[in-house]
Amino acid sequence: MSGQKVLVVGIANQNSIAWGCAQAFRAQGADLAITWLNEKAERFVRPLAEELGAEITMPLDVTQPGQTEAVFQEITDRWGRLDTLLHSIAFAPREDLHGRVVDCSAAGFGLAMDVSVHSFLRMIRLAEPLMRNGGCCLSVSFLGASRVVRHYNMMGPVKAALESATRYAAAELGSQGIRVHALSPGPLATRAASGIDHFDDLLDQAAARAPTRQLATIEDVGAMAAFLASNEARTLTGGVHDIDGGFSITA
């Protein structure tokens, strides 16, 4: 990835999947643009961005009009191109996430879809003209997209939509050399996961069921992300890549 220009969206702290990916990208020689959600998050994310020598650092709340466009305009002005996009953000209102899927509100479901899925498509659309020589767009999913995982609730259908959007985007952009993938780690103790009921139980069960008897780390996810973004993976696209010690193959 030497010389690649990479946008990383979704770092909240040092336990974030996006942080593991950013470290891997930088270790492979990429130049980074890193965003944070808001002023509260900036104090956690800015030191991490500085640690990796990120050339572009900006706020990005995809629910705020114009902020996504501003990030891509800065990339256009500073770099004139983009090689890799990592979208590692998701959101669901707590009251909808903690209830039954059939009871979730239309507003809550719509917001979850907008932040978790449509914002990825919006970013791909903005990245497309910057990927004149091809590129790679990565999202982050979970097993709950294709299997019922207790307490994952409405995020299951949302992640299923994300994986489907990934496949369609891969088909639409493949002729331009733009590859699109979903990373699907097993349960990880991230800030986002802390909003899921009984998540500690899920961590314990996953570690016990996985053939490797251990969970993947954010570094493991980063290694896969860096591979998919590299030229060695130029013929791969549209995949949902499990990084979970084999947890997803067990019954």
C-alpha contacts under 8 A as a table, 3 or more apart, distances in Angstrom:
res1	aa1	res2	aa2	distance
1	M	4	Q	5.37
1	M	25	F	7.01
1	M	28	Q	5.26
1	M	29	G	5.52
1	M	30	A	5.42
1	M	226	A	7.58
1	M	229	A	7.39
1	M	230	S	5.66
1	M	231	N	7.76
2	S	28	Q	6.04
2	S	29	G	4.06
2	S	30	A	5.24
3	G	29	G	6.15
3	G	30	A	5.29
3	G	31	D	6.42
4	Q	29	G	7.35
4	Q	30	A	4.72
4	Q	31	D	6.02
4	Q	82	L	7.59
4	Q	83	D	5.74
4	Q	84	T	7.42
5	K	30	A	6.00
5	K	31	D	5.00
5	K	32	L	6.10
5	K	33	A	7.71
5	K	79	W	7.62
5	K	81	R	7.20
5	K	82	L	5.19
5	K	83	D	5.23
5	K	84	T	6.53
6	V	25	F	7.84
6	V	30	A	6.61
6	V	31	D	6.09
6	V	32	L	4.99
6	V	33	A	6.10
6	V	82	L	6.25
6	V	83	D	5.89
6	V	84	T	4.67
6	V	85	L	5.87
6	V	86	L	7.74
7	L	32	L	5.97
7	L	33	A	4.68
7	L	34	I	6.09
7	L	82	L	7.55
7	L	84	T	6.34
7	L	85	L	4.94
7	L	86	L	6.17
8	V	11	I	7.54
8	V	18	A	6.75
8	V	22	A	6.61
8	V	32	L	7.15
8	V	33	A	6.13
8	V	34	I	5.05
8	V	35	T	6.74
8	V	85	L	6.30
8	V	86	L	4.94
8	V	87	H	6.69
8	V	88	S	7.89
9	V	18	A	7.02
9	V	34	I	6.27
9	V	35	T	5.54
9	V	36	W	7.33
9	V	60	L	7.98
9	V	85	L	7.94
9	V	86	L	5.96
9	V	87	H	5.19
9	V	88	S	5.87
9	V	89	I	7.01
10	G	16	S	7.59
10	G	18	A	5.62
10	G	35	T	7.13
10	G	36	W	6.95
10	G	37	L	7.75
10	G	87	H	6.51
10	G	88	S	4.67
10	G	89	I	5.06
11	I	14	Q	7.73
11	I	16	S	5.60
11	I	17	I	7.32
11	I	18	A	5.08
11	I	19	W	5.53
11	I	34	I	7.85
11	I	35	T	7.30
11	I	36	W	6.56
11	I	45	V	6.57
11	I	88	S	7.69
12	A	15	N	7.77
12	A	16	S	5.98
12	A	36	W	6.95
12	A	37	L	7.77
12	A	41	A	6.38
12	A	44	F	6.87
12	A	45	V	6.14
12	A	191	R	7.34
13	N	16	S	5.61
13	N	19	W	7.27
13	N	44	F	5.73
13	N	45	V	5.98
13	N	48	L	7.89
13	N	191	R	7.87
14	Q	19	W	6.08
14	Q	20	G	7.97
14	Q	48	L	7.51
15	N	19	W	6.94
15	N	20	G	7.77
15	N	189	A	7.34
15	N	190	T	5.54
15	N	191	R	7.28
15	N	218	I	7.34
16	S	19	W	5.13
16	S	20	G	6.72
16	S	190	T	5.58
16	S	191	R	6.98
16	S	218	I	7.09
17	I	20	G	5.22
17	I	21	C	6.40
17	I	88	S	7.34
17	I	190	T	7.37
17	I	218	I	5.05
17	I	221	V	7.01
17	I	222	G	7.51
18	A	21	C	4.98
18	A	22	A	6.01
18	A	86	L	7.54
18	A	88	S	6.04
18	A	218	I	7.87
18	A	222	G	7.78
19	W	22	A	4.97
19	W	23	Q	6.17
19	W	218	I	7.48
20	G	23	Q	5.30
20	G	24	A	6.38
20	G	218	I	4.67
20	G	219	E	4.87
20	G	220	D	7.81
20	G	221	V	6.80
20	G	222	G	4.95
21	C	24	A	5.08
21	C	25	F	6.13
21	C	218	I	7.21
21	C	219	E	6.98
21	C	221	V	6.57
21	C	222	G	3.69
21	C	223	A	7.11
21	C	225	A	6.28
21	C	226	A	7.12
22	A	25	F	5.10
22	A	26	R	6.14
22	A	32	L	7.64
22	A	222	G	7.15
23	Q	26	R	5.22
23	Q	27	A	6.06
23	Q	52	L	7.20
23	Q	219	E	8.00
23	Q	222	G	7.21
24	A	27	A	5.05
24	A	28	Q	6.31
24	A	219	E	7.31
24	A	222	G	5.24
24	A	223	A	6.01
24	A	225	A	7.87
24	A	226	A	6.10
25	F	28	Q	5.22
25	F	29	G	6.61
25	F	30	A	5.44
25	F	222	G	7.52
25	F	225	A	7.99
25	F	226	A	5.65
26	R	29	G	5.05
26	R	30	A	4.86
26	R	31	D	6.60
26	R	32	L	7.20
26	R	52	L	6.74
27	A	30	A	7.37
28	Q	226	A	7.53
31	D	54	A	6.68
31	D	55	E	6.86
32	L	52	L	7.89
32	L	53	G	7.55
32	L	54	A	4.75
32	L	55	E	5.93
32	L	56	I	6.80
33	A	54	A	5.61
33	A	55	E	5.90
33	A	56	I	4.41
33	A	57	T	5.80
33	A	75	I	7.89
34	I	49	A	6.37
34	I	54	A	6.53
34	I	56	I	6.29
34	I	57	T	5.01
34	I	58	M	6.74
35	T	45	V	7.93
35	T	57	T	5.55
35	T	58	M	4.86
35	T	59	P	5.24
35	T	60	L	5.79
36	W	41	A	6.03
36	W	42	E	5.74
36	W	45	V	6.27
36	W	46	R	7.81
36	W	57	T	7.94
36	W	58	M	6.51
36	W	59	P	4.81
36	W	60	L	5.77
36	W	61	D	7.82
37	L	40	K	7.93
37	L	41	A	5.93
37	L	42	E	7.29
37	L	59	P	5.62
37	L	60	L	5.15
37	L	61	D	5.14
38	N	41	A	5.34
38	N	42	E	6.16
38	N	59	P	5.87
38	N	60	L	7.04
38	N	61	D	6.87
39	E	42	E	5.01
39	E	43	R	7.23
39	E	59	P	7.83
40	K	43	R	6.44
40	K	44	F	7.97
41	A	44	F	5.52
41	A	45	V	6.22
42	E	45	V	5.06
42	E	46	R	5.46
42	E	59	P	7.74
43	R	46	R	5.85
43	R	47	P	7.14
44	F	47	P	6.45
44	F	48	L	7.23
45	V	48	L	5.21
45	V	49	A	6.21
46	R	49	A	5.01
46	R	50	E	6.13
46	R	57	T	7.55
47	P	50	E	5.01
47	P	51	E	6.08
48	L	51	E	4.96
48	L	52	L	6.58
49	A	52	L	5.35
49	A	53	G	6.21
49	A	54	A	5.28
49	A	57	T	7.26
50	E	53	G	4.81
50	E	54	A	5.94
51	E	54	A	7.79
54	A	57	T	6.70
56	I	74	E	7.92
56	I	75	I	7.68
58	M	71	V	6.92
59	P	67	Q	7.57
60	L	67	Q	5.66
60	L	68	T	6.24
60	L	71	V	7.35
61	D	64	Q	5.59
61	D	67	Q	6.49
61	D	68	T	7.42
62	V	65	P	7.34
62	V	67	Q	6.62
62	V	68	T	6.05
62	V	115	V	6.56
62	V	119	S	6.52
63	T	115	V	6.99
64	Q	67	Q	5.99
65	P	68	T	7.55
66	G	69	E	5.21
66	G	70	A	6.05
67	Q	70	A	4.99
67	Q	71	V	6.42
68	T	71	V	5.31
68	T	72	F	6.57
68	T	123	M	7.39
69	E	72	F	5.24
69	E	73	Q	6.05
69	E	126	L	7.54
70	A	73	Q	4.99
70	A	74	E	6.20
71	V	74	E	5.19
71	V	75	I	6.37
72	F	75	I	4.93
72	F	76	T	6.08
72	F	126	L	6.76
72	F	127	A	7.40
73	Q	76	T	4.93
73	Q	77	D	6.11
74	E	77	D	5.05
74	E	78	R	5.94
75	I	78	R	5.20
75	I	79	W	5.39
75	I	80	G	6.42
75	I	81	R	7.05
75	I	82	L	7.41
76	T	79	W	5.54
76	T	80	G	4.24
76	T	81	R	6.16
76	T	130	L	7.34
77	D	80	G	5.88
79	W	82	L	7.40
80	G	130	L	6.77
81	R	130	L	4.40
81	R	131	M	6.14
81	R	132	R	7.59
82	L	85	L	7.62
82	L	127	A	6.71
82	L	130	L	5.19
82	L	131	M	5.53
82	L	135	G	7.42
83	D	130	L	7.73
83	D	131	M	5.91
83	D	134	G	7.03
83	D	135	G	4.62
83	D	136	C	6.40
84	T	135	G	5.61
84	T	136	C	4.75
84	T	137	C	5.75
84	T	138	L	7.77
84	T	229	A	6.44
85	L	124	I	7.89
85	L	127	A	7.70
85	L	136	C	6.35
85	L	137	C	4.66
85	L	138	L	6.02
86	L	137	C	6.07
86	L	138	L	4.76
86	L	139	S	6.07
87	H	120	F	6.29
87	H	137	C	7.71
87	H	138	L	6.00
87	H	139	S	4.84
87	H	140	V	6.88
88	S	139	S	5.85
88	S	140	V	5.42
89	I	115	V	7.23
89	I	116	S	6.06
89	I	140	V	7.72
90	A	112	A	7.08
90	A	115	V	5.86
90	A	116	S	4.21
90	A	117	V	7.90
90	A	192	A	7.80
91	F	111	L	7.70
91	F	112	A	5.32
91	F	115	V	6.12
91	F	116	S	6.12
92	A	96	D	6.88
92	A	97	L	5.97
92	A	108	G	6.57
92	A	109	F	7.33
92	A	111	L	6.90
92	A	112	A	4.69
92	A	154	M	8.00
92	A	155	M	7.26
93	P	96	D	5.43
93	P	97	L	6.07
93	P	108	G	5.89
93	P	111	L	7.98
93	P	112	A	7.43
94	R	97	L	4.97
94	R	98	H	6.00
94	R	195	G	7.34
95	E	98	H	5.51
95	E	99	G	6.49
96	D	99	G	5.38
96	D	100	R	7.65
96	D	101	V	7.80
96	D	103	D	7.60
96	D	104	C	4.94
96	D	105	S	6.62
96	D	108	G	6.26
96	D	109	F	7.70
96	D	154	M	7.23
97	L	100	R	7.80
97	L	101	V	7.98
97	L	104	C	7.61
97	L	152	Y	7.42
97	L	153	N	6.05
97	L	154	M	5.78
97	L	155	M	7.09
97	L	196	I	7.52
98	H	151	H	7.08
98	H	153	N	7.06
98	H	196	I	7.35
98	H	197	D	6.99
99	G	103	D	6.57
99	G	104	C	6.73
99	G	153	N	7.11
100	R	103	D	5.22
100	R	104	C	6.56
100	R	153	N	6.31
100	R	154	M	7.40
101	V	104	C	5.42
101	V	153	N	5.60
101	V	154	M	4.99
104	C	108	G	6.72
104	C	109	F	6.58
104	C	154	M	7.26
105	S	108	G	5.12
105	S	109	F	6.06
106	A	109	F	5.16
106	A	110	G	5.94
107	A	110	G	5.09
107	A	111	L	6.13
108	G	111	L	5.14
108	G	112	A	6.15
109	F	112	A	5.13
109	F	113	M	6.16
109	F	154	M	7.54
110	G	113	M	5.13
110	G	114	D	6.09
111	L	114	D	5.03
111	L	115	V	6.18
112	A	115	V	5.43
112	A	116	S	5.72
112	A	117	V	7.79
112	A	155	M	7.78
112	A	158	V	6.98
113	M	116	S	5.27
113	M	117	V	5.19
113	M	118	H	6.31
113	M	158	V	5.91
114	D	117	V	5.67
114	D	118	H	4.74
114	D	119	S	5.95
115	V	118	H	6.35
115	V	119	S	5.45
116	S	119	S	6.45
116	S	120	F	7.15
116	S	158	V	7.20
116	S	159	K	7.66
116	S	162	L	7.31
117	V	120	F	5.40
117	V	121	L	6.80
117	V	158	V	7.28
117	V	159	K	7.66
117	V	161	A	6.95
117	V	162	L	5.13
117	V	165	A	7.57
118	H	121	L	5.01
118	H	122	R	6.18
119	S	122	R	4.93
119	S	123	M	6.14
120	F	123	M	5.13
120	F	124	I	6.20
120	F	139	S	7.31
121	L	124	I	5.03
121	L	125	R	6.18
121	L	165	A	7.66
121	L	169	A	7.90
122	R	125	R	5.13
122	R	126	L	6.36
123	M	126	L	5.08
123	M	127	A	5.96
124	I	127	A	4.89
124	I	128	E	5.93
124	I	137	C	6.97
125	R	128	E	5.32
125	R	129	P	7.84
126	L	129	P	6.74
126	L	130	L	7.62
127	A	130	L	5.23
127	A	131	M	6.30
128	E	131	M	5.26
128	E	132	R	7.39
128	E	178	I	7.89
129	P	132	R	6.09
131	M	134	G	5.00
131	M	135	G	5.54
131	M	178	I	7.22
132	R	176	Q	7.68
133	N	176	Q	7.68
133	N	177	G	6.96
134	G	176	Q	5.98
134	G	177	G	4.18
134	G	178	I	4.62
134	G	179	R	7.63
135	G	177	G	6.43
135	G	178	I	4.58
135	G	179	R	6.15
135	G	229	A	7.44
136	C	178	I	5.56
136	C	179	R	4.67
136	C	180	V	5.74
136	C	181	H	7.77
136	C	228	L	7.53
136	C	229	A	5.54
137	C	178	I	7.47
137	C	179	R	6.22
137	C	180	V	4.73
137	C	181	H	6.41
138	L	180	V	5.89
138	L	181	H	4.99
138	L	182	A	5.65
138	L	183	L	6.99
138	L	225	A	7.57
139	S	162	L	7.94
139	S	166	T	7.77
139	S	181	H	6.39
139	S	182	A	4.68
139	S	183	L	6.10
140	V	182	A	5.35
140	V	183	L	4.74
140	V	184	S	5.92
140	V	185	P	7.81
141	S	145	A	7.23
141	S	159	K	5.76
141	S	162	L	7.23
141	S	163	E	7.06
141	S	182	A	6.07
141	S	183	L	5.85
141	S	184	S	4.71
141	S	185	P	7.27
141	S	240	V	7.98
142	F	145	A	5.95
142	F	159	K	6.89
142	F	183	L	7.87
142	F	184	S	4.75
142	F	185	P	6.11
142	F	186	G	6.73
142	F	187	P	7.98
143	L	146	S	5.89
143	L	147	R	6.09
143	L	149	V	7.63
143	L	184	S	6.68
143	L	185	P	7.84
143	L	186	G	7.09
143	L	248	S	6.77
144	G	147	R	4.96
144	G	148	V	5.58
144	G	149	V	5.27
144	G	152	Y	6.62
144	G	155	M	7.48
144	G	156	G	4.77
144	G	159	K	7.29
144	G	160	A	7.90
145	A	148	V	7.69
145	A	155	M	7.66
145	A	156	G	4.55
145	A	157	P	6.08
145	A	158	V	7.33
145	A	159	K	4.89
145	A	160	A	4.26
145	A	161	A	7.95
145	A	163	E	7.65
146	S	156	G	7.43
146	S	160	A	6.51
147	R	156	G	7.88
148	V	152	Y	7.78
148	V	156	G	7.25
149	V	152	Y	5.58
149	V	153	N	7.48
149	V	156	G	7.82
150	R	153	N	6.94
151	H	196	I	6.42
151	H	197	D	5.77
151	H	198	H	7.21
152	Y	155	M	5.88
152	Y	156	G	6.19
152	Y	196	I	6.44
152	Y	197	D	7.89
153	N	156	G	5.85
154	M	157	P	5.80
154	M	158	V	6.56
155	M	158	V	4.83
155	M	159	K	5.90
156	G	159	K	5.30
156	G	160	A	6.17
157	P	160	A	4.92
157	P	161	A	6.28
158	V	161	A	5.15
158	V	162	L	6.40
159	K	162	L	4.77
159	K	163	E	6.22
160	A	163	E	5.20
160	A	164	S	6.29
161	A	164	S	5.08
161	A	165	A	6.03
162	L	165	A	5.04
162	L	166	T	6.13
163	E	166	T	4.98
163	E	167	R	6.47
163	E	182	A	6.46
163	E	240	V	7.03
164	S	167	R	5.20
164	S	168	Y	6.36
165	A	168	Y	5.17
165	A	169	A	6.00
166	T	169	A	5.21
166	T	170	A	6.09
166	T	180	V	6.02
166	T	181	H	6.12
166	T	182	A	6.62
166	T	238	G	6.17
166	T	239	G	7.97
167	R	170	A	5.08
167	R	171	A	6.30
167	R	180	V	7.31
167	R	181	H	7.63
167	R	238	G	4.66
167	R	239	G	7.19
168	Y	171	A	5.12
168	Y	172	E	6.19
168	Y	238	G	7.80
169	A	172	E	5.06
169	A	173	L	6.01
169	A	180	V	6.61
169	A	238	G	7.84
170	A	173	L	5.40
170	A	174	G	5.59
170	A	178	I	7.30
170	A	179	R	5.71
170	A	180	V	4.88
170	A	181	H	7.54
170	A	237	T	6.10
170	A	238	G	5.06
171	A	174	G	5.52
171	A	238	G	7.31
172	E	175	S	7.40
173	L	176	Q	5.52
173	L	177	G	6.89
173	L	178	I	5.44
173	L	179	R	7.03
174	G	177	G	5.15
174	G	178	I	5.31
174	G	179	R	6.02
174	G	237	T	7.69
175	S	178	I	7.37
179	R	234	R	7.69
179	R	236	L	7.13
179	R	237	T	4.93
179	R	238	G	7.04
180	V	237	T	5.46
180	V	238	G	5.39
180	V	239	G	7.54
181	H	237	T	6.01
181	H	238	G	5.11
181	H	239	G	5.09
181	H	240	V	6.14
181	H	241	H	7.65
182	A	238	G	7.60
182	A	239	G	6.22
182	A	240	V	4.68
182	A	241	H	6.26
183	L	221	V	7.50
183	L	225	A	7.42
183	L	240	V	5.86
183	L	241	H	5.00
183	L	242	D	6.57
183	L	243	I	7.40
184	S	240	V	6.36
184	S	241	H	5.43
184	S	242	D	4.70
184	S	243	I	5.99
184	S	244	D	7.82
185	P	188	L	7.45
185	P	216	A	6.99
185	P	221	V	6.74
185	P	241	H	7.89
185	P	242	D	5.73
185	P	243	I	4.53
185	P	244	D	5.35
186	G	206	A	7.56
186	G	215	L	6.78
186	G	216	A	6.59
186	G	242	D	7.37
186	G	243	I	6.24
186	G	244	D	4.33
186	G	245	G	7.76
186	G	247	F	6.96
186	G	248	S	7.72
187	P	202	L	7.10
187	P	203	L	5.78
187	P	206	A	7.08
187	P	215	L	7.29
187	P	244	D	7.67
188	L	193	A	7.21
188	L	203	L	7.13
188	L	215	L	7.53
188	L	216	A	7.44
188	L	217	T	7.07
188	L	218	I	7.78
189	A	193	A	6.28
189	A	194	S	7.15
189	A	203	L	7.82
190	T	193	A	5.22
190	T	194	S	6.54
191	R	194	S	5.32
191	R	195	G	7.64
192	A	195	G	6.08
193	A	196	I	5.63
193	A	199	F	7.04
194	S	197	D	7.72
194	S	199	F	6.77
196	I	199	F	5.66
198	H	201	D	5.45
198	H	202	L	6.76
199	F	202	L	4.99
199	F	203	L	6.34
200	D	203	L	5.07
200	D	204	D	6.38
201	D	204	D	5.18
201	D	205	Q	6.16
202	L	205	Q	5.09
202	L	206	A	5.96
203	L	206	A	5.23
203	L	207	A	6.25
203	L	215	L	7.98
204	D	207	A	5.32
204	D	208	A	6.28
205	Q	208	A	5.13
205	Q	209	R	6.10
206	A	209	R	5.15
206	A	210	A	5.89
206	A	214	Q	7.98
206	A	215	L	7.14
206	A	247	F	6.21
207	A	210	A	5.42
207	A	213	R	5.22
207	A	214	Q	4.83
207	A	215	L	5.47
207	A	247	F	7.73
208	A	213	R	5.62
208	A	214	Q	7.43
209	R	213	R	6.71
209	R	247	F	6.09
209	R	250	T	6.86
210	A	213	R	4.99
210	A	214	Q	6.47
210	A	215	L	7.43
210	A	244	D	7.43
210	A	245	G	5.54
210	A	246	G	5.24
210	A	247	F	4.10
210	A	248	S	7.79
210	A	250	T	7.16
211	P	214	Q	7.94
211	P	245	G	6.32
211	P	246	G	5.58
211	P	247	F	6.71
212	T	215	L	7.90
212	T	245	G	5.24
212	T	246	G	6.81
213	R	245	G	7.26
214	Q	245	G	6.35
215	L	244	D	5.92
215	L	245	G	5.92
216	A	219	E	7.99
216	A	220	D	5.89
216	A	221	V	7.31
216	A	243	I	6.36
216	A	244	D	5.20
216	A	245	G	6.14
217	T	220	D	5.09
217	T	221	V	6.55
218	I	221	V	5.05
218	I	222	G	6.10
219	E	222	G	4.88
219	E	223	A	6.18
220	D	223	A	5.15
220	D	224	M	6.55
220	D	243	I	7.28
221	V	224	M	5.25
221	V	225	A	6.19
221	V	243	I	6.47
222	G	225	A	4.96
222	G	226	A	6.06
223	A	226	A	5.22
223	A	227	F	6.27
224	M	227	F	5.09
224	M	228	L	6.21
224	M	243	I	7.92
225	A	228	L	5.21
225	A	229	A	6.19
226	A	229	A	5.13
226	A	230	S	6.15
227	F	230	S	5.12
227	F	232	E	7.05
227	F	233	A	6.48
228	L	231	N	7.93
228	L	232	E	7.64
228	L	233	A	5.21
228	L	234	R	7.77
228	L	236	L	7.59
229	A	233	A	6.87
230	S	233	A	5.76
230	S	234	R	7.10
231	N	234	R	5.07
232	E	235	T	7.98
233	A	236	L	5.41
234	R	237	T	7.93
236	L	239	G	7.44
242	D	246	G	7.82
242	D	248	S	7.25
243	I	246	G	7.54
244	D	247	F	5.47
244	D	248	S	6.93
246	G	249	I	5.63
246	G	250	T	7.24
247	F	250	T	5.72
